[in-house]
Amino acid sequence: MKKHYKIIIIGSGPAGLFCAYKLVKKGYNDILIIDANKFPSGGLLNDCKLNLSTEIGMDLNELQLSKKKAEKYISQIDNIFIKFGAPIELFGTNPAMYQEWIDRAKRNDAELIPAKQRHIGTDMSKRIIKKIRFFLEENGCEILLGEKIKKIISEKDITLISETKKIQ
């Protein structure tokens, strides 16, 4: 493991992995991903359903994104998941199938928000994460897991201090 990197990403969840993926695709290869967890995952090790809708999981105003731009990013992320082995089948694309549930929710003063989803599942998500990790490592990324950052020093260079390492 080196001590100096051009790019350091803290966190190996979806945001960290996809950030590294995009950087590698743009030609960057001096990247370290560091995470306190021993397996890269973030929220990918739960039931792993990808919500492919702008209506769930984000506040477009807070993110300062238009719906069109957010849909573009969602599509890019979805395509990357498919590239690394996610199933093609989508759920939530047939309004007739869930109209009864929408009506039932309304009768109970609740709102059901239909959402297109790709169901990956925990076992498959582990395989996909391993494939993404292999791709990143093959393209110059180092991944340091089980290393909790204790301090970040921002001077001439940024220095991360963990319990066992000092990284710039």
Short mmCIF file of the C-alpha atoms (twelve columns), coordinates in Angstrom:
data_MODEL
# 
_entry.id   MODEL 
# 
loop_
_atom_site.group_PDB 
_atom_site.id 
_atom_site.type_symbol 
_atom_site.label_atom_id 
_atom_site.label_alt_id 
_atom_site.label_comp_id 
_atom_site.label_asym_id 
_atom_site.label_seq_id 
_atom_site.Cartn_x 
_atom_site.Cartn_y 
_atom_site.Cartn_z 
_atom_site.pdbx_PDB_model_num 
ATOM 1   C CA . MET A 1   0.000   0.000   0.000   1 
ATOM 2   C CA . LYS A 2   1.243   3.447   -0.946  1 
ATOM 3   C CA . LYS A 3   1.185   6.440   1.384   1 
ATOM 4   C CA . HIS A 4   0.268   9.072   -1.236  1 
ATOM 5   C CA . TYR A 5   -2.740  9.142   -3.575  1 
ATOM 6   C CA . LYS A 6   -4.173  11.745  -5.927  1 
ATOM 7   C CA . ILE A 7   -7.718  10.790  -4.905  1 
ATOM 8   C CA . ILE A 8   -8.974  9.317   -1.641  1 
ATOM 9   C CA . ILE A 9   -12.601 8.243   -1.319  1 
ATOM 10  C CA . ILE A 10  -13.918 7.644   2.174   1 
ATOM 11  C CA . GLY A 11  -16.644 5.011   2.125   1 
ATOM 12  C CA . SER A 12  -17.110 1.920   -0.023  1 
ATOM 13  C CA . GLY A 13  -20.870 2.025   -0.297  1 
ATOM 14  C CA . PRO A 14  -22.693 2.741   -3.549  1 
ATOM 15  C CA . ALA A 15  -21.583 6.404   -3.655  1 
ATOM 16  C CA . GLY A 16  -17.918 5.554   -3.055  1 
ATOM 17  C CA . LEU A 17  -17.831 2.632   -5.485  1 
ATOM 18  C CA . PHE A 18  -19.615 4.562   -8.222  1 
ATOM 19  C CA . CYS A 19  -17.450 7.635   -7.679  1 
ATOM 20  C CA . ALA A 20  -14.353 5.478   -8.139  1 
ATOM 21  C CA . TYR A 21  -15.919 3.764   -11.163 1 
ATOM 22  C CA . LYS A 22  -16.625 7.104   -12.872 1 
ATOM 23  C CA . LEU A 23  -13.118 8.390   -12.083 1 
ATOM 24  C CA . VAL A 24  -11.514 5.217   -13.494 1 
ATOM 25  C CA . LYS A 25  -13.633 5.557   -16.652 1 
ATOM 26  C CA . LYS A 26  -12.315 9.131   -16.998 1 
ATOM 27  C CA . GLY A 27  -8.729  7.868   -16.811 1 
ATOM 28  C CA . TYR A 28  -7.842  8.364   -13.143 1 
ATOM 29  C CA . ASN A 29  -6.012  5.452   -11.548 1 
ATOM 30  C CA . ASP A 30  -4.243  6.756   -8.431  1 
ATOM 31  C CA . ILE A 31  -7.236  6.204   -6.146  1 
ATOM 32  C CA . LEU A 32  -7.671  4.839   -2.638  1 
ATOM 33  C CA . ILE A 33  -11.061 3.821   -1.278  1 
ATOM 34  C CA . ILE A 34  -10.999 3.514   2.500   1 
ATOM 35  C CA . ASP A 35  -13.766 2.212   4.725   1 
ATOM 36  C CA . ALA A 36  -14.209 1.203   8.363   1 
ATOM 37  C CA . ASN A 37  -16.201 -1.853  7.224   1 
ATOM 38  C CA . LYS A 38  -14.435 -5.086  6.293   1 
ATOM 39  C CA . PHE A 39  -16.531 -5.609  3.149   1 
ATOM 40  C CA . PRO A 40  -17.343 -2.852  0.636   1 
ATOM 41  C CA . SER A 41  -21.059 -2.388  0.619   1 
ATOM 42  C CA . GLY A 42  -22.743 0.527   2.339   1 
ATOM 43  C CA . GLY A 43  -26.451 -0.129  1.878   1 
ATOM 44  C CA . LEU A 44  -25.940 -2.787  -0.774  1 
ATOM 45  C CA . LEU A 45  -26.022 -5.754  1.611   1 
ATOM 46  C CA . ASN A 46  -29.613 -5.449  2.653   1 
ATOM 47  C CA . ASP A 47  -32.349 -6.822  0.398   1 
ATOM 48  C CA . CYS A 48  -30.775 -4.703  -2.349  1 
ATOM 49  C CA . LYS A 49  -33.686 -3.294  -4.256  1 
ATOM 50  C CA . LEU A 50  -32.656 -0.443  -6.507  1 
ATOM 51  C CA . ASN A 51  -35.294 2.266   -6.465  1 
ATOM 52  C CA . LEU A 52  -35.100 3.669   -9.965  1 
ATOM 53  C CA . SER A 53  -37.372 6.608   -9.252  1 
ATOM 54  C CA . THR A 54  -36.840 10.232  -8.343  1 
ATOM 55  C CA . GLU A 55  -39.841 9.993   -6.028  1 
ATOM 56  C CA . ILE A 56  -38.118 7.826   -3.417  1 
ATOM 57  C CA . GLY A 57  -34.874 8.327   -1.533  1 
ATOM 58  C CA . MET A 58  -33.887 11.803  -2.621  1 
ATOM 59  C CA . ASP A 59  -34.873 15.433  -2.342  1 
ATOM 60  C CA . LEU A 60  -34.268 16.954  -5.758  1 
ATOM 61  C CA . ASN A 61  -34.410 20.487  -4.351  1 
ATOM 62  C CA . GLU A 62  -31.809 19.714  -1.692  1 
ATOM 63  C CA . LEU A 63  -29.598 18.061  -4.299  1 
ATOM 64  C CA . GLN A 64  -30.243 20.969  -6.688  1 
ATOM 65  C CA . LEU A 65  -31.080 18.551  -9.472  1 
ATOM 66  C CA . SER A 66  -33.786 18.700  -12.082 1 
ATOM 67  C CA . LYS A 67  -35.946 15.609  -12.400 1 
ATOM 68  C CA . LYS A 68  -34.492 15.033  -15.880 1 
ATOM 69  C CA . LYS A 69  -30.883 15.194  -14.604 1 
ATOM 70  C CA . ALA A 70  -31.686 12.884  -11.659 1 
ATOM 71  C CA . GLU A 71  -33.318 10.382  -14.018 1 
ATOM 72  C CA . LYS A 72  -30.166 10.483  -16.178 1 
ATOM 73  C CA . TYR A 73  -27.971 9.676   -13.148 1 
ATOM 74  C CA . ILE A 74  -30.330 6.924   -11.997 1 
ATOM 75  C CA . SER A 75  -30.196 5.383   -15.476 1 
ATOM 76  C CA . GLN A 76  -26.374 5.530   -15.515 1 
ATOM 77  C CA . ILE A 77  -26.153 3.814   -12.127 1 
ATOM 78  C CA . ASP A 78  -28.698 1.202   -13.145 1 
ATOM 79  C CA . ASN A 79  -26.730 0.450   -16.330 1 
ATOM 80  C CA . ILE A 80  -23.545 -0.020  -14.295 1 
ATOM 81  C CA . PHE A 81  -25.355 -2.481  -12.022 1 
ATOM 82  C CA . ILE A 82  -26.576 -4.382  -15.104 1 
ATOM 83  C CA . LYS A 83  -23.038 -4.373  -16.560 1 
ATOM 84  C CA . PHE A 84  -21.786 -6.090  -13.395 1 
ATOM 85  C CA . GLY A 85  -24.537 -8.703  -13.312 1 
ATOM 86  C CA . ALA A 86  -27.791 -7.262  -11.970 1 
ATOM 87  C CA . PRO A 87  -30.902 -8.959  -13.353 1 
ATOM 88  C CA . ILE A 88  -32.607 -7.285  -16.298 1 
ATOM 89  C CA . GLU A 89  -36.140 -7.770  -14.925 1 
ATOM 90  C CA . LEU A 90  -37.832 -4.636  -13.538 1 
ATOM 91  C CA . PHE A 91  -40.714 -4.410  -11.101 1 
ATOM 92  C CA . GLY A 92  -43.230 -1.601  -10.682 1 
ATOM 93  C CA . THR A 93  -43.590 -0.865  -14.370 1 
ATOM 94  C CA . ASN A 94  -47.226 -1.968  -14.783 1 
ATOM 95  C CA . PRO A 95  -49.603 0.616   -13.251 1 
ATOM 96  C CA . ALA A 96  -52.605 -1.716  -13.577 1 
ATOM 97  C CA . MET A 97  -50.940 -4.185  -11.212 1 
ATOM 98  C CA . TYR A 98  -50.609 -1.756  -8.322  1 
ATOM 99  C CA . GLN A 99  -53.631 0.509   -8.873  1 
ATOM 100 C CA . GLU A 100 -55.636 -1.522  -6.326  1 
ATOM 101 C CA . TRP A 101 -52.908 -0.845  -3.716  1 
ATOM 102 C CA . ILE A 102 -52.869 2.872   -4.566  1 
ATOM 103 C CA . ASP A 103 -56.634 3.004   -4.095  1 
ATOM 104 C CA . ARG A 104 -56.447 1.047   -0.840  1 
ATOM 105 C CA . ALA A 105 -53.778 3.415   0.499   1 
ATOM 106 C CA . LYS A 106 -55.923 6.461   -0.385  1 
ATOM 107 C CA . ARG A 107 -58.905 4.982   1.471   1 
ATOM 108 C CA . ASN A 108 -56.648 4.795   4.542   1 
ATOM 109 C CA . ASP A 109 -55.286 8.344   4.226   1 
ATOM 110 C CA . ALA A 110 -51.939 7.094   3.003   1 
ATOM 111 C CA . GLU A 111 -50.079 7.432   -0.240  1 
ATOM 112 C CA . LEU A 112 -48.464 4.609   -2.140  1 
ATOM 113 C CA . ILE A 113 -45.728 5.901   -4.401  1 
ATOM 114 C CA . PRO A 114 -45.263 3.550   -7.332  1 
ATOM 115 C CA . ALA A 115 -41.621 3.052   -8.140  1 
ATOM 116 C CA . LYS A 116 -39.716 1.181   -10.775 1 
ATOM 117 C CA . GLN A 117 -37.341 -1.206  -8.975  1 
ATOM 118 C CA . ARG A 118 -34.661 -3.695  -9.830  1 
ATOM 119 C CA . HIS A 119 -34.569 -6.483  -7.244  1 
ATOM 120 C CA . ILE A 120 -31.016 -7.715  -6.822  1 
ATOM 121 C CA . GLY A 121 -31.110 -9.511  -3.474  1 
ATOM 122 C CA . THR A 122 -28.375 -9.888  -0.876  1 
ATOM 123 C CA . ASP A 123 -26.522 -12.858 -2.414  1 
ATOM 124 C CA . MET A 124 -26.371 -11.337 -5.882  1 
ATOM 125 C CA . SER A 125 -25.398 -7.921  -4.489  1 
ATOM 126 C CA . LYS A 126 -22.320 -9.522  -2.877  1 
ATOM 127 C CA . ARG A 127 -21.292 -10.934 -6.260  1 
ATOM 128 C CA . ILE A 128 -21.860 -7.587  -7.966  1 
ATOM 129 C CA . ILE A 129 -19.844 -5.729  -5.315  1 
ATOM 130 C CA . LYS A 130 -16.980 -8.212  -5.776  1 
ATOM 131 C CA . LYS A 131 -17.068 -7.683  -9.550  1 
ATOM 132 C CA . ILE A 132 -17.026 -3.893  -9.149  1 
ATOM 133 C CA . ARG A 133 -14.213 -4.161  -6.631  1 
ATOM 134 C CA . PHE A 134 -12.197 -6.417  -8.985  1 
ATOM 135 C CA . PHE A 135 -12.749 -3.958  -11.855 1 
ATOM 136 C CA . LEU A 136 -11.586 -1.031  -9.716  1 
ATOM 137 C CA . GLU A 137 -8.521  -2.870  -8.442  1 
ATOM 138 C CA . GLU A 138 -7.626  -4.009  -11.969 1 
ATOM 139 C CA . ASN A 139 -7.754  -0.346  -13.005 1 
ATOM 140 C CA . GLY A 140 -5.469  1.102   -10.365 1 
ATOM 141 C CA . CYS A 141 -7.679  1.599   -7.323  1 
ATOM 142 C CA . GLU A 142 -6.600  0.358   -3.958  1 
ATOM 143 C CA . ILE A 143 -9.286  -0.560  -1.462  1 
ATOM 144 C CA . LEU A 144 -8.450  -0.443  2.227   1 
ATOM 145 C CA . LEU A 145 -11.148 -2.010  4.375   1 
ATOM 146 C CA . GLY A 146 -11.516 -2.265  8.136   1 
ATOM 147 C CA . GLU A 147 -9.705  1.042   8.607   1 
ATOM 148 C CA . LYS A 148 -11.574 3.750   10.485  1 
ATOM 149 C CA . ILE A 149 -10.515 7.347   9.876   1 
ATOM 150 C CA . LYS A 150 -9.884  9.131   13.146  1 
ATOM 151 C CA . LYS A 151 -8.720  12.505  11.855  1 
ATOM 152 C CA . ILE A 152 -8.494  14.520  8.636   1 
ATOM 153 C CA . ILE A 153 -5.845  17.236  8.435   1 
ATOM 154 C CA . SER A 154 -6.186  19.783  5.646   1 
ATOM 155 C CA . GLU A 155 -2.971  21.707  5.122   1 
ATOM 156 C CA . LYS A 156 -0.825  21.697  1.966   1 
ATOM 157 C CA . ASP A 157 -2.003  18.162  1.277   1 
ATOM 158 C CA . ILE A 158 -4.893  16.398  2.924   1 
ATOM 159 C CA . THR A 159 -3.803  13.769  5.424   1 
ATOM 160 C CA . LEU A 160 -6.032  11.017  6.781   1 
ATOM 161 C CA . ILE A 161 -5.082  9.435   10.068  1 
ATOM 162 C CA . SER A 162 -6.536  6.102   11.072  1 
ATOM 163 C CA . GLU A 163 -5.730  3.890   14.001  1 
ATOM 164 C CA . THR A 164 -2.800  2.298   12.167  1 
ATOM 165 C CA . LYS A 165 -1.975  4.467   9.118   1 
ATOM 166 C CA . LYS A 166 -1.204  7.974   7.932   1 
ATOM 167 C CA . ILE A 167 -2.292  8.531   4.322   1 
ATOM 168 C CA . GLN A 168 -1.979  11.582  2.058   1 
# 
